[in-house]
């Protein structure tokens, strides 16, 4: 699609969504950039056009023709390669790629990675890489939450000058700001700073509920399809459980169960039941504990062998932790 059509699309979609130019720009670029973009007087870089389209609820992949330069295309390629390698657990290869990019920057070469856009994207890669698997049981050689926190905060400040964590509830957050803030919250928790991490989770929750519920940038959608909200809720419960704030974790898990049922997500439903069982176990509420443990293990039994469900492994782990075999009989 030609660039002029993208300009027109952004202007008309913004009006249809009821957003001002200031709201569309916040956390992404200046209002002046949006004005020039809508008037066809400026060709934005790939990062800006992608964030703007996502905020408007549009798929950036459908409108990227003629938008990215050759240098930006290289950034996109290497960025995608890094995240693909991370998702496939090929961490050594990600580290090699990060080191290669940093060496290119240090060599003073005329590289797009030396640009403001390249610097911000490298910080984003490093923040997610060094925090990878935080709050999970998966071992990760390169886990460095202090460095992840440092990179995430610096990246947030490059995206939004004068960024302050205390203002998160009131910001109009861009999609990648949400992602970085989730990385930041998980990293604080993993570092042992539960208070800061949980406070940040609560601020993100307030932001999403008060103003801008996102599913890939679409405003005002139900949390049933809001993957960012659901991800935040899940990791927030883990943080609360680890900090022994069991009553708060139970309240969030109950919300999570209602969302999982509405979304027909059995994996999420099982996870929330497991969290509730663990919380009630810690609180000494045996009847409630067994109720939710039964739900959890029955779901695993029904989907045994699919996705990550392994019934025998789960039951053996329960027996090791509790010294008994869970009775899964239920009244009919």
N, C-alpha and C positions, 0 to 999 in steps of 0.2 A: 504494500500500500504506500502511496506517495506521502511524503512528509506533510504536505499541506492538508491532506485528509486527517492526519493525526492531530494537527493544530485545531482543525474544525471539530474533530471528535472530542478533544479535551474540553474545548470551550462549551460545546453544547451539552456534553455529559455533566460537566460541573454545574451548569445551570439547572439541569434536570434533577441532580442530586440535592440542590438547594445549598451548595457550598459557595462561600466567598473565595476570592482569589487568595486571601490571607490563610484561610483554612486549608485550601488545597496545597499551599506552599509550606505550611508549618512542618518543621523537622526534615524537610526535603531540600528546599532552595529558598531564594528570596521571592517576595511577591513580584518584584520587577521581572524576574525570570519567567514567571507564569504569564505576565502581561505580554512579554515579547514572544513567548511560545504560542500563546493563543492568537496573536496577530501575525504569526508566521515570520517574525523578524529575527528569531534565534533558533538554532538547532541545538537542543540540549544534549548532554552526554547520556550514555546508555543508562547509567544509574538513576539519573533524574527521571527520564522518561518511564523507566520501569516502575519506580515508586509512585509516580503520578498516576499511571494507569491502574496500578493495584489499588490505590486509594479510591479510585473511581469505580472499582469493581470490574475492571476490564483485564483480559488476559494479555500481558505484554508480548507474548510470543506471536500473537496475531497481528501486531502492529509495529514490528521492528524493522521492516524493510526500509532501507535508506536512512535509518536513524543512527546506526552505530558506524564509527570509523574503523579502519583496519586495526588501529592500536587498541581501541575499545573491544573489538572482536577478540583480540588475543587475551585481554583481561577476562572476558566472559568465558573463553575456552579454558583458561587455567583455573579460574574460580570454580567452574563446574567440575573440572577434573579433581580438584582438591576435595570437594564435598562428596563426589562419587567414590573416591578412594576411602574417605572416612566411613561412608555408609557401608562399604564392603570390607571394613576392618583392615585395610591395607595402610597401617599407620606409618610404617617405615618409609613407604613411598611418598606419603604426604609430607613427612619431615624433609625428605630429599628435595621435594618441590619448593617448600618454604625456604630452605637454605639457598636454593638456586635463585629464587626471586630476590632474597636479601643480598646475595652476592652481586647480582645485577645492579641493584640500587647502590651498593657500596662502591661499585666500580665507576660511578659517575657517568655511566652510559646514558645516552639519550633514550630513556625507557619510559613507557607510559606508566610503569609502576612508580615512577618518581613524581607523578602528578598527584594532585590532591585526591582525585578519585582513586588512583592506584594505592595510595597510602591508606585511605580509609578501608578499601577492600582487603588489603593485606592484614590490617588490624582485626578485621572481622574474621578472616580465616584463622588467624592465630588464636583469637579469643575462643572460638568454637573448638579448635583443635586441642588446645591445652586444657579445656574443660570437658573434653569428650568422655562420656560414661560417668561423669560426676553424678552422685546420688544413685548409683547402680552397683550391682555386685560384680560387674565385669572388670577385670584388672586392665589397667592401661599404663604402659611404660612411661608415656610422655605426660601424664597428668600433672599439671602445675597450676593449681587454682590461683596462686598469687599472680602469676604472669597472665592468666586468663582475665582476672579482675582488672589488672593494669591495662591490658589491650582493649577490653570492652569499654572501660571508662574513657580512654583516649579516643576510641572510635566514635563513641556517643558525642564527644565534644567536637569532633570534626564534622559530624552530621548536624549538630545543633550548638552553635556558639553559646557560651555561658550556661551549658547544661548543668542542672542541679537535680540530684536524686529526690530531694524533698518536693520538687515541683511535678513529679511524675503523674500524680492524680489529675493535674490540670492541663497537661500537654495534650496536643492533638498528635498522637504518636504515629509515625510511619511504620509500615510493616516490619522493616528490618530493625527499627528501634525496639519494637516488641521482642523480636527474636534475641537481640543483644541483651535486653534487660532480663529475659528469662535465663540466658547464659550467666549473667551477672548474679542473679539471685541464687541459682544453683551453686555457683562457685563460692559465694559467701557462706552458704550452708556447709559445703564440703570443707571449707577452711576452718570451720568451727565457730564462725561468727553467725550463730543462729538468729540473733536479734535483728541484725541488719538484713539478712537474707529474707526472713519471714516478713519484716516490715515492708521490704520491697515487693514481695508477693502480694501483700494486702493492698499496696498502692496500685499495682498493676490491675488487680481485681476491681478496685474502685474505679479506675480509669475505664476499663472495659464496660462495666455495668452502668456507669454514669453517662458516658458519652458515645463511645465508638466501639461497638461490638463487631469484631472483624472475622470474616472467613476469607482469607486472602485479600483483605482490604475492603470488603464490602461493608458499608455502614449499616447498622440497625438490623442485623440478622439474628435469628434465634441462636442461643448458645448450643443448641443441638448440633448444628453444623459448623460451629465456631471452633475449629481445631486448635487455635492458639489459646482460647479460653480453657478448653478442656485439658490441654497439655499443662497449662499453668496450674490449674486446679489439682491435677494429679501430683505434680512435684511439690506443690505447696503442702499437700497432706503428708507426704513423706517427710518434709522438713518439720512439720508440727509433731509428727510421731517421734522423730529422732530427738527432738528437743523436749519430749515428754509432755507436750501440751495435748493430751489425749482427747479432752472434751472438744476442743476446737477442731481437731482432726476428724472427729466423729461428725460434727456439723457439716464440714466440707464433703466428707464421704457420702453423707446422705444426699447432698445436692448432686454429687457426682453420679450416684446411682440413678436418680431421677432423669438426669441428662442421658446417661447410657441407655436406659430403657427407651426413652423417646427416640434416640438415635439408632436403636437396635444393635448396639455395639456390645456383644457378649464378652469380649476380652476386657473392655473397660469395666463392665458390670462385675466380672469375676475379681478384678483387681481391687475395686472398691469394697467388695464383700470381704476380701482378704484383709484389707486395711482395718475395716470395722471389727473383724474378728480379733486382730492383734490388739486394737485399742481396748476392747472390752476385756480381753485377757489381762492386760496391764492394769485395768481398773478393778479386776477381781469380780467382774459380772459374768459368772460362768454360763448362765442360761443364754444370755445374749451372745456370748463368745461362740458357743456351740451352734447357735442358729446361723450365724454368718459364716462360720467355718464350713458348715454343711453346704450352704449355698455355693461357696467358693469351690469346694472339691467336687460337687455334683456337676458344676459347669465344666470343670476340667475333665471329668469323666465323660461327659457328653461329647466334648470336642477333642478327646484324646487322639494324639497323632496329627492334629491339624495345627498349623501355625507353630506356636511355641508351647502348646499344651502337652504335658507328659504326666499322666495320672500316677503311674507307679513311682516316679521320681518324687512327685509332690507328696504322696502319701508317706513314703519312706522318710522324707524330710520332716513331716509333721510328727511322725512317731519318734524320731530322734530328738526333736525339740520338746515334745510334751510327754514322752514316755508312755504313750498309749496309742492304740489304733482307733481312729475316728469312726464312730458308728454312723453310717450314711443312710440308715433306714429312716423313712419319713412317713407320717400318717397320711392315708389317702381318704 
